Amino acid sequence: MTPHKSLSIGQASLLLALLYGLAALVSLSLTRTAGSIATLWYANAIAIAFLMHRPAPQWPWLLAAVGIANALANLAWGDPWVTALRFVPPNLLEVVLAAALIRRAGLDRQSLENPANLLSLVVLGCVVAPAASALLGSLLLADGLEQSLYATVLPWMASAVVGGASALPLSVMVHREGVGPLRALSTTPLFWGLLTTAVGMTLLVHAYLPYPFVYTVLPLMVSAMTLPMLGTAVITLAVSLTLGLMLAVGAFVPPPTTWEWQQMFVYLALAAALVPAQVLAAARAAASRTQAHLERSARSLEKANQGLQQFIHMASHDLREPVNTVSQFAGLLQEDHQAHLPATAQAHLQRIGHGAQRMRVLLDDVVQFASLAQQTSIAMTPVDLDSCLMAARQKLGPVVATRGALISSRTLPVVMGDAALLETLLTHLLDNALKFVPADRTPVIEIDAQLSKGTAIIRIADNGIGIDPAYADRLFKPFARLTTRRQFNGSGLGLAVCRQIVQMHHGSIGIRPGEGQGAVVDISLPFG
């Protein structure tokens, strides 16, 4: 759930039109000359971020806002109506095609703090879609500009790639997380220091040095190593805007004419180009050392867990066998001799059967708890929580039908983790939400999620007996119970298993009182 999801379609369309129009005017004023196109274009990145996070039925309204803002920006720059309107279709094509491709790839629900995801976003949104847009735009504007078809396609493509790479990641992060992280970033002195350094170095090297672009990378590399990704995205956009401004005023220095000076500046630029690769190599080496240390720790834990594995085997087989024997013979006595047994004996046999059933449930939960305790790592892959939730609801289908429970859920994100474990997590939490509801009350469960700072926060709210905040943390300890088994059946291990699963996913889980009645479980998991 994005921060802008609470906006109505009218409010979202108006906000998009204002932001798009402002970005378009900035691009036009910085890099467009008479008879040509703008050679740096930020506006479409903002529109792509909006569309990829809004429901498809709202796209026509948002695209209409983009089209109007695009036409008005070109009219304000001085184009005649015909030319201004010809700019609209190719830009709409780029926006809708990029948003559709990004959503088809599942990137609308995956974190950008992943190199593969970020690269895919840039390729789809800033290369593939602009290629189609540049061709269409060049055809439509062939007789409206002084440039040839070839001379229009190339700068159109270049402007989309540079503008999109500068603005699209930032637009996506702000759309997902709102302006809160930006406010927090603005209070960091390191951010302002690096921002000032990056802009200042960009001005200096492009005004006084030939081959300047390689020097621009250096402060960006420093910010990437020291700031959150959002900070690097902001500084990247600031550097891009600074270059656009320098293009507008023609403040670039031509290469030196003498061989001696050319040689010196070539070598200086080469030296600057060699630094980022070595920094990245050092970062990879540090990551490899960390990985090696983790692998050694994992091997040590594996040896330490051999005794636990033996216990799991015993609990799974040796302990379950006598419990099954007790349950089977108690059942046979009831079936074969029920008519000859007094009522008290029948009641005792029934208690034996119920006790054996509880023992089986307890053994299953103990085995699951112990198995998770000895598991040192899991394979982290993209997992669709909607699919996990569907499987959990199917497992609990008979209970849901018997209680007439009402379960509602919004679209859940793709997270990084183990699908089977996350399905177990949701099954336990739904089971608890169904179980701890008085018998005279229809269970009502609401499930939703929101994205914040690279994590997905899943909320499961019920209308059950609720929770005293003083005992909230105690519930996640093994065998902890706040009610008797006569009130609500259970082993006391369900939430302990849930905490284990969440911690294995490098997340967190907590429980708190709901509004009015019931309880709310909040789970934080790494986001796609």
LUMKOLMI-959774 format. One record per residue (C-alpha): residue number from 0; x, y, z. Coordinates in steps of 0.001 Angstrom, whole numbers. Layout:
! residues N
{atom NUM,{X,Y,Z}}
...
This chain:
! residues 528
{atom 0,{0,0,0}}
{atom 1,{1641,3220,-1134}}
{atom 2,{1414,6564,674}}
{atom 3,{-643,7997,-2245}}
{atom 4,{-3147,5141,-2197}}
{atom 5,{-5430,7147,102}}
{atom 6,{-5797,9855,-2575}}
{atom 7,{-8930,9798,-4686}}
{atom 8,{-8459,9431,-8442}}
{atom 9,{-9248,13131,-8867}}
{atom 10,{-6667,14167,-6284}}
{atom 11,{-4061,11789,-7734}}
{atom 12,{-4675,13083,-11265}}
{atom 13,{-4362,16715,-10155}}
{atom 14,{-1172,16007,-8196}}
{atom 15,{324,14129,-11146}}
{atom 16,{-574,16946,-13570}}
{atom 17,{1120,19528,-11319}}
{atom 18,{4289,17478,-10771}}
{atom 19,{4504,16434,-14425}}
{atom 20,{3982,19993,-15659}}
{atom 21,{6651,21366,-13315}}
{atom 22,{9192,18702,-14341}}
{atom 23,{8383,19267,-18028}}
{atom 24,{8893,23023,-17722}}
{atom 25,{12232,22480,-15972}}
{atom 26,{13393,20136,-18745}}
{atom 27,{12185,22466,-21513}}
{atom 28,{13778,25559,-20008}}
{atom 29,{17117,23817,-19449}}
{atom 30,{17683,21822,-22626}}
{atom 31,{15306,22725,-25450}}
{atom 32,{16169,25123,-28219}}
{atom 33,{14012,26416,-31054}}
{atom 34,{13267,23814,-33703}}
{atom 35,{14430,20861,-31585}}
{atom 36,{13340,18714,-28642}}
{atom 37,{14419,18832,-25008}}
{atom 38,{17584,16785,-24526}}
{atom 39,{16918,16027,-20850}}
{atom 40,{13453,14795,-19842}}
{atom 41,{12433,14086,-16220}}
{atom 42,{8642,14322,-16414}}
{atom 43,{7817,10842,-17690}}
{atom 44,{9614,9210,-14738}}
{atom 45,{7122,10850,-12370}}
{atom 46,{4160,9616,-14418}}
{atom 47,{5562,6071,-14651}}
{atom 48,{5925,5902,-10853}}
{atom 49,{2292,7000,-10444}}
{atom 50,{873,4516,-12934}}
{atom 51,{2854,1500,-11744}}
{atom 52,{1427,1913,-8231}}
{atom 53,{-2197,2726,-9108}}
{atom 54,{-4938,281,-10214}}
{atom 55,{-5231,-158,-13985}}
{atom 56,{-8840,1202,-14136}}
{atom 57,{-7455,4575,-12966}}
{atom 58,{-4851,4770,-15734}}
{atom 59,{-7075,6594,-18288}}
{atom 60,{-7585,9465,-15835}}
{atom 61,{-3893,9644,-14979}}
{atom 62,{-2876,9505,-18643}}
{atom 63,{-5340,12289,-19423}}
{atom 64,{-3654,14388,-16719}}
{atom 65,{-235,13625,-18257}}
{atom 66,{-1429,14531,-21752}}
{atom 67,{-2919,17850,-20644}}
{atom 68,{178,18759,-18605}}
{atom 69,{2472,17849,-21507}}
{atom 70,{545,19956,-24012}}
{atom 71,{308,22946,-21661}}
{atom 72,{4040,22804,-20880}}
{atom 73,{4941,22895,-24573}}
{atom 74,{2424,25690,-25187}}
{atom 75,{3957,27661,-22313}}
{atom 76,{7392,27176,-23890}}
{atom 77,{6050,28747,-27084}}
{atom 78,{5023,25908,-29393}}
{atom 79,{1933,26307,-31586}}
{atom 80,{-1065,24122,-30766}}
{atom 81,{-356,21590,-33504}}
{atom 82,{3239,20989,-32398}}
{atom 83,{2325,20908,-28703}}
{atom 84,{-349,18277,-29308}}
{atom 85,{2022,16156,-31387}}
{atom 86,{4277,15744,-28346}}
{atom 87,{1437,14138,-26349}}
{atom 88,{980,10677,-28008}}
{atom 89,{4661,9585,-27885}}
{atom 90,{4999,10648,-24248}}
{atom 91,{1787,8818,-23309}}
{atom 92,{3074,5746,-25148}}
{atom 93,{6319,5846,-23186}}
{atom 94,{4562,6228,-19844}}
{atom 95,{1933,3522,-20321}}
{atom 96,{4355,1055,-21960}}
{atom 97,{6967,1514,-19229}}
{atom 98,{4408,1156,-16421}}
{atom 99,{2896,-1945,-18038}}
{atom 100,{6283,-3613,-18562}}
{atom 101,{7404,-2815,-15017}}
{atom 102,{4213,-4237,-13516}}
{atom 103,{4397,-7310,-15731}}
{atom 104,{7902,-7929,-14400}}
{atom 105,{6565,-7630,-10822}}
{atom 106,{8821,-4670,-10032}}
{atom 107,{5932,-2615,-8653}}
{atom 108,{5991,-4865,-5567}}
{atom 109,{9723,-5472,-5249}}
{atom 110,{12426,-3473,-3528}}
{atom 111,{14808,-1316,-5518}}
{atom 112,{17514,-2084,-2951}}
{atom 113,{18455,-5005,-5154}}
{atom 114,{20821,-4497,-8117}}
{atom 115,{18867,-6798,-10451}}
{atom 116,{15559,-5072,-9651}}
{atom 117,{17032,-1599,-10100}}
{atom 118,{18681,-2512,-13397}}
{atom 119,{15454,-4078,-14686}}
{atom 120,{13506,-947,-13735}}
{atom 121,{15958,1302,-15602}}
{atom 122,{16070,-931,-18684}}
{atom 123,{12290,-1272,-18966}}
{atom 124,{11390,2287,-17953}}
{atom 125,{14302,4243,-19409}}
{atom 126,{15438,2250,-22458}}
{atom 127,{12818,-139,-23871}}
{atom 128,{9755,2111,-23584}}
{atom 129,{11588,5281,-24747}}
{atom 130,{12792,3451,-27869}}
{atom 131,{9193,3047,-29045}}
{atom 132,{8347,6574,-27916}}
{atom 133,{11319,8120,-29750}}
{atom 134,{10364,6469,-33033}}
{atom 135,{6708,7532,-32791}}
{atom 136,{7635,11049,-31706}}
{atom 137,{10061,11473,-34569}}
{atom 138,{7432,10385,-37087}}
{atom 139,{4760,12697,-35661}}
{atom 140,{7114,15680,-35423}}
{atom 141,{8875,15158,-38779}}
{atom 142,{7333,18280,-40317}}
{atom 143,{7033,20267,-37095}}
{atom 144,{10721,20572,-36206}}
{atom 145,{13787,21703,-38094}}
{atom 146,{15596,18410,-37382}}
{atom 147,{15712,15292,-39527}}
{atom 148,{14139,12027,-38394}}
{atom 149,{17552,10655,-37461}}
{atom 150,{18462,13840,-35579}}
{atom 151,{15223,13639,-33580}}
{atom 152,{15310,9938,-32635}}
{atom 153,{18785,10020,-31094}}
{atom 154,{18372,13015,-28744}}
{atom 155,{14848,11876,-27819}}
{atom 156,{16234,8499,-26796}}
{atom 157,{19179,10059,-24965}}
{atom 158,{16957,12528,-23104}}
{atom 159,{14654,9738,-21945}}
{atom 160,{17507,7490,-20794}}
{atom 161,{19329,10200,-18835}}
{atom 162,{16194,11838,-17441}}
{atom 163,{14651,8504,-16481}}
{atom 164,{17828,7148,-14877}}
{atom 165,{18098,10417,-12930}}
{atom 166,{14500,10566,-11699}}
{atom 167,{12706,7193,-11968}}
{atom 168,{14273,5378,-8959}}
{atom 169,{13761,8450,-6773}}
{atom 170,{10162,8864,-7985}}
{atom 171,{9380,5216,-7217}}
{atom 172,{10900,5392,-3711}}
{atom 173,{9088,8631,-2821}}
{atom 174,{5796,7271,-4188}}
{atom 175,{6138,4139,-2080}}
{atom 176,{7415,5641,1165}}
{atom 177,{6146,9227,1053}}
{atom 178,{8174,12270,2059}}
{atom 179,{8926,11048,5596}}
{atom 180,{12291,9475,4654}}
{atom 181,{13194,12641,2731}}
{atom 182,{12532,14731,5850}}
{atom 183,{14717,12383,7885}}
{atom 184,{17448,12592,5245}}
{atom 185,{17316,16394,5297}}
{atom 186,{18368,16366,8967}}
{atom 187,{21586,14454,8185}}
{atom 188,{24680,16696,7904}}
{atom 189,{26500,14036,5860}}
{atom 190,{23787,14205,3210}}
{atom 191,{24090,17972,2842}}
{atom 192,{27867,17746,2769}}
{atom 193,{27852,15163,-6}}
{atom 194,{25109,16990,-1926}}
{atom 195,{27101,20234,-1841}}
{atom 196,{30295,18420,-2816}}
{atom 197,{28642,16610,-5723}}
{atom 198,{27022,19751,-7136}}
{atom 199,{30161,21824,-6585}}
{atom 200,{32427,19256,-8221}}
{atom 201,{30023,18962,-11148}}
{atom 202,{30156,22729,-11677}}
{atom 203,{33937,22905,-11380}}
{atom 204,{34950,19963,-13529}}
{atom 205,{32496,20762,-16312}}
{atom 206,{33469,24430,-16308}}
{atom 207,{37244,23989,-16122}}
{atom 208,{38247,20454,-17115}}
{atom 209,{37892,18480,-20325}}
{atom 210,{36626,14878,-20121}}
{atom 211,{34626,15906,-17035}}
{atom 212,{32008,13176,-16710}}
{atom 213,{34277,10629,-15121}}
{atom 214,{35021,13021,-12239}}
{atom 215,{31288,13359,-11593}}
{atom 216,{31164,9676,-10617}}
{atom 217,{33465,10108,-7611}}
{atom 218,{31117,11953,-5194}}
{atom 219,{28263,9702,-6323}}
{atom 220,{30369,6671,-5370}}
{atom 221,{31053,8164,-1942}}
{atom 222,{27350,8806,-1377}}
{atom 223,{26532,5245,-2467}}
{atom 224,{28952,3894,149}}
{atom 225,{27824,6154,3012}}
{atom 226,{24165,7125,2524}}
{atom 227,{20875,5234,2207}}
{atom 228,{19824,4571,-1372}}
{atom 229,{17318,7433,-1204}}
{atom 230,{20154,9881,-483}}
{atom 231,{22143,8696,-3485}}
{atom 232,{19016,9000,-5670}}
{atom 233,{18493,12621,-4551}}
{atom 234,{22141,13538,-5192}}
{atom 235,{22004,11821,-8603}}
{atom 236,{19039,13978,-9597}}
{atom 237,{20799,17096,-8272}}
{atom 238,{23884,16332,-10400}}
{atom 239,{21676,15752,-13444}}
{atom 240,{19893,19073,-12916}}
{atom 241,{23230,20828,-12505}}
{atom 242,{24466,19412,-15803}}
{atom 243,{21206,20459,-17449}}
{atom 244,{21726,24000,-16172}}
{atom 245,{25269,24056,-17502}}
{atom 246,{24007,22853,-20873}}
{atom 247,{21500,25711,-20867}}
{atom 248,{24174,28371,-20275}}
{atom 249,{26863,26684,-22416}}
{atom 250,{29402,26380,-19611}}
{atom 251,{31273,23347,-20956}}
{atom 252,{34986,23545,-21669}}
{atom 253,{36293,22219,-25015}}
{atom 254,{39190,19736,-24973}}
{atom 255,{42669,21338,-24940}}
{atom 256,{44354,21829,-28298}}
{atom 257,{47966,20988,-27416}}
{atom 258,{49076,17384,-27111}}
{atom 259,{50825,17916,-23765}}
{atom 260,{47675,19237,-22109}}
{atom 261,{45514,16606,-23784}}
{atom 262,{47828,13895,-22489}}
{atom 263,{47738,15244,-18938}}
{atom 264,{43951,15507,-18820}}
{atom 265,{43489,12105,-20441}}
{atom 266,{45629,10534,-17741}}
{atom 267,{43870,12464,-14979}}
{atom 268,{40496,11278,-16292}}
{atom 269,{41824,7730,-16560}}
{atom 270,{43026,7857,-12941}}
{atom 271,{39582,9000,-11803}}
{atom 272,{37969,6229,-13844}}
{atom 273,{40144,3596,-12157}}
{atom 274,{38981,4479,-8634}}
{atom 275,{35300,3345,-8755}}
{atom 276,{36202,-140,-9999}}
{atom 277,{38664,-600,-7150}}
{atom 278,{36157,659,-4599}}
{atom 279,{33570,-1808,-5885}}
{atom 280,{36177,-4574,-5806}}
{atom 281,{36941,-3735,-2177}}
{atom 282,{33218,-3794,-1346}}
{atom 283,{32865,-7202,-2999}}
{atom 284,{35916,-8489,-1108}}
{atom 285,{34423,-7300,2178}}
{atom 286,{31137,-8992,1292}}
{atom 287,{33019,-12196,452}}
{atom 288,{34819,-12123,3792}}
{atom 289,{31520,-11618,5573}}
{atom 290,{30021,-14494,3633}}
{atom 291,{32934,-16753,4511}}
{atom 292,{32541,-15862,8183}}
{atom 293,{28826,-16650,8025}}
{atom 294,{29536,-19981,6369}}
{atom 295,{31990,-20908,9128}}
{atom 296,{29396,-19942,11724}}
{atom 297,{26800,-22022,9908}}
{atom 298,{29070,-25064,9972}}
{atom 299,{29638,-24614,13690}}
{atom 300,{25910,-24350,14306}}
{atom 301,{25314,-27449,12210}}
{atom 302,{27631,-29459,14443}}
{atom 303,{26035,-28036,17580}}
{atom 304,{22571,-28966,16306}}
{atom 305,{23285,-32657,15798}}
{atom 306,{21921,-33450,19260}}
{atom 307,{18819,-31407,18506}}
{atom 308,{18306,-33367,15300}}
{atom 309,{18419,-36607,17272}}
{atom 310,{15728,-35251,19588}}
{atom 311,{13592,-34255,16615}}
{atom 312,{13892,-37770,15216}}
{atom 313,{12923,-39271,18564}}
{atom 314,{9958,-36932,18980}}
{atom 315,{8814,-37604,15426}}
{atom 316,{8896,-41391,15727}}
{atom 317,{9591,-42897,19160}}
{atom 318,{7308,-40564,21146}}
{atom 319,{4521,-40447,18583}}
{atom 320,{4206,-44249,18418}}
{atom 321,{2972,-44802,22019}}
{atom 322,{632,-41814,21703}}
{atom 323,{-871,-43349,18574}}
{atom 324,{-1187,-46689,20377}}
{atom 325,{-3084,-45099,23279}}
{atom 326,{-5356,-43240,20877}}
{atom 327,{-6084,-46313,18734}}
{atom 328,{-6874,-48657,21632}}
{atom 329,{-9038,-46033,23348}}
{atom 330,{-10947,-45711,20083}}
{atom 331,{-11312,-49508,19769}}
{atom 332,{-12681,-49750,23314}}
{atom 333,{-15277,-47113,22519}}
{atom 334,{-16286,-48725,19233}}
{atom 335,{-16393,-52368,20421}}
{atom 336,{-17519,-52090,24025}}
{atom 337,{-19342,-48791,24323}}
{atom 338,{-22683,-50509,24957}}
{atom 339,{-21206,-52493,27858}}
{atom 340,{-19357,-49663,29570}}
{atom 341,{-20846,-47416,32238}}
{atom 342,{-21154,-43708,31534}}
{atom 343,{-18158,-42845,33726}}
{atom 344,{-15916,-45290,31809}}
{atom 345,{-17085,-43836,28491}}
{atom 346,{-16282,-40331,29763}}
{atom 347,{-12813,-41491,30852}}
{atom 348,{-12149,-43047,27421}}
{atom 349,{-13258,-39856,25743}}
{atom 350,{-10831,-37893,27919}}
{atom 351,{-8060,-40349,27001}}
{atom 352,{-8811,-39813,23291}}
{atom 353,{-8821,-36033,23668}}
{atom 354,{-5595,-36169,25675}}
{atom 355,{-3914,-38287,23020}}
{atom 356,{-5063,-35866,20315}}
{atom 357,{-3651,-32901,22269}}
{atom 358,{-410,-34840,22725}}
{atom 359,{-150,-35395,18961}}
{atom 360,{-711,-31683,18337}}
{atom 361,{1883,-30805,20982}}
{atom 362,{4412,-33228,19494}}
{atom 363,{3848,-31795,16018}}
{atom 364,{4383,-28258,17310}}
{atom 365,{7458,-29268,19352}}
{atom 366,{8989,-30975,16318}}
{atom 367,{8268,-27929,14162}}
{atom 368,{9691,-25561,16799}}
{atom 369,{12835,-27673,17254}}
{atom 370,{13283,-28099,13489}}
{atom 371,{13200,-24348,12991}}
{atom 372,{15626,-23833,15890}}
{atom 373,{18258,-26029,14252}}
{atom 374,{17783,-24560,10763}}
{atom 375,{20665,-22119,10281}}
{atom 376,{19663,-20471,7011}}
{atom 377,{16990,-20348,4344}}
{atom 378,{17062,-19640,645}}
{atom 379,{15702,-16124,143}}
{atom 380,{13669,-15943,-3053}}
{atom 381,{10764,-13674,-4122}}
{atom 382,{7555,-14944,-2501}}
{atom 383,{4045,-13740,-3343}}
{atom 384,{2285,-13374,19}}
{atom 385,{-1114,-13447,-1677}}
{atom 386,{-435,-17059,-2749}}
{atom 387,{726,-17971,771}}
{atom 388,{-2407,-16419,2254}}
{atom 389,{-4631,-18333,-159}}
{atom 390,{-2961,-21629,816}}
{atom 391,{-3334,-20830,4530}}
{atom 392,{-7036,-20065,4096}}
{atom 393,{-7540,-23362,2279}}
{atom 394,{-5902,-25283,5139}}
{atom 395,{-8191,-23592,7641}}
{atom 396,{-11247,-23841,5386}}
{atom 397,{-13274,-26186,7659}}
{atom 398,{-12703,-23968,10711}}
{atom 399,{-13576,-20834,8732}}
{atom 400,{-16784,-22464,7480}}
{atom 401,{-17767,-23803,10925}}
{atom 402,{-17296,-20426,12614}}
{atom 403,{-18717,-18427,9684}}
{atom 404,{-15597,-16257,9825}}
{atom 405,{-15286,-13124,7700}}
{atom 406,{-11754,-12691,6317}}
{atom 407,{-10873,-9688,4155}}
{atom 408,{-7481,-8858,2679}}
{atom 409,{-5908,-6250,424}}
{atom 410,{-3237,-7056,-2130}}
{atom 411,{-95,-8223,-343}}
{atom 412,{3420,-7559,-1688}}
{atom 413,{6147,-9868,-2926}}
{atom 414,{8742,-10338,-168}}
{atom 415,{12062,-12129,69}}
{atom 416,{11890,-15437,1917}}
{atom 417,{10880,-19086,1973}}
{atom 418,{7377,-19739,611}}
{atom 419,{6668,-22816,2783}}
{atom 420,{7733,-21065,5991}}
{atom 421,{5754,-17913,5202}}
{atom 422,{2710,-20069,4473}}
{atom 423,{3190,-21715,7886}}
{atom 424,{3495,-18261,9477}}
{atom 425,{212,-17041,8002}}
{atom 426,{-1515,-20347,8859}}
{atom 427,{-557,-20051,12541}}
{atom 428,{-1591,-16394,12733}}
{atom 429,{-4951,-17000,11037}}
{atom 430,{-5529,-20029,13267}}
{atom 431,{-4911,-17866,16346}}
{atom 432,{-7169,-15116,15027}}
{atom 433,{-9957,-17688,14568}}
{atom 434,{-9311,-19563,17801}}
{atom 435,{-9216,-16733,20338}}
{atom 436,{-12696,-15398,19551}}
{atom 437,{-15568,-16096,21972}}
{atom 438,{-17942,-18795,20756}}
{atom 439,{-20877,-16363,20573}}
{atom 440,{-18990,-13925,18292}}
{atom 441,{-18418,-14216,14538}}
{atom 442,{-14678,-13995,13832}}
{atom 443,{-13736,-10996,11675}}
{atom 444,{-10151,-10826,10357}}
{atom 445,{-8637,-7990,8297}}
{atom 446,{-5263,-8326,6533}}
{atom 447,{-3382,-5550,4741}}
{atom 448,{169,-4353,4109}}
{atom 449,{2208,-1231,3509}}
{atom 450,{5755,-611,2312}}
{atom 451,{8244,1416,4316}}
{atom 452,{12039,1781,4090}}
{atom 453,{12685,-1451,2228}}
{atom 454,{10356,-3579,4357}}
{atom 455,{6794,-4831,3986}}
{atom 456,{4645,-4400,7090}}
{atom 457,{1775,-6903,7190}}
{atom 458,{-1071,-6276,9613}}
{atom 459,{-3498,-8993,10778}}
{atom 460,{-6339,-7631,12930}}
{atom 461,{-9054,-9707,14632}}
{atom 462,{-12046,-9133,16902}}
{atom 463,{-11092,-11713,19534}}
{atom 464,{-10406,-11512,23260}}
{atom 465,{-7610,-8985,22801}}
{atom 466,{-4280,-8682,24581}}
{atom 467,{-2944,-6825,27602}}
{atom 468,{77,-4821,26343}}
{atom 469,{1996,-5826,29477}}
{atom 470,{1955,-9474,28344}}
{atom 471,{2431,-8932,24595}}
{atom 472,{6069,-10054,24460}}
{atom 473,{5455,-13033,26759}}
{atom 474,{3112,-14618,24204}}
{atom 475,{6004,-15275,21818}}
{atom 476,{7866,-17446,24333}}
{atom 477,{7524,-21259,24059}}
{atom 478,{4530,-22739,25944}}
{atom 479,{3388,-19307,27166}}
{atom 480,{-382,-19042,27620}}
{atom 481,{-2627,-16313,29000}}
{atom 482,{-5738,-18525,28964}}
{atom 483,{-6508,-22067,30118}}
{atom 484,{-6923,-24987,27716}}
{atom 485,{-10531,-25272,28801}}
{atom 486,{-11131,-21781,27434}}
{atom 487,{-9114,-22051,24218}}
{atom 488,{-7266,-25149,23065}}
{atom 489,{-3658,-25003,21848}}
{atom 490,{-67,-26044,22535}}
{atom 491,{1332,-22620,23428}}
{atom 492,{3933,-22864,20643}}
{atom 493,{2139,-21221,17725}}
{atom 494,{3397,-17666,18252}}
{atom 495,{6854,-18935,19244}}
{atom 496,{7034,-20697,15868}}
{atom 497,{5863,-17470,14190}}
{atom 498,{8643,-15472,15834}}
{atom 499,{11210,-18063,14750}}
{atom 500,{10031,-17885,11143}}
{atom 501,{10046,-14076,11093}}
{atom 502,{13516,-13885,12656}}
{atom 503,{14811,-16368,10073}}
{atom 504,{13598,-13853,7465}}
{atom 505,{15463,-10990,9236}}
{atom 506,{12136,-9397,10164}}
{atom 507,{10199,-8617,13325}}
{atom 508,{6793,-9458,14768}}
{atom 509,{4710,-7897,17513}}
{atom 510,{1193,-7978,18897}}
{atom 511,{-868,-5104,20287}}
{atom 512,{-4459,-4372,21315}}
{atom 513,{-6856,-3608,18476}}
{atom 514,{-9127,-601,18287}}
{atom 515,{-12123,-1380,20470}}
{atom 516,{-11578,-5122,20739}}
{atom 517,{-9363,-7886,19485}}
{atom 518,{-5651,-7853,18735}}
{atom 519,{-3394,-6740,15885}}
{atom 520,{-287,-8633,14796}}
{atom 521,{2327,-6582,12900}}
{atom 522,{4971,-8418,10847}}
{atom 523,{7912,-6710,9126}}
{atom 524,{9609,-8639,6315}}
{atom 525,{12278,-7666,3758}}
{atom 526,{10545,-6277,698}}
{atom 527,{11156,-8017,-2641}}
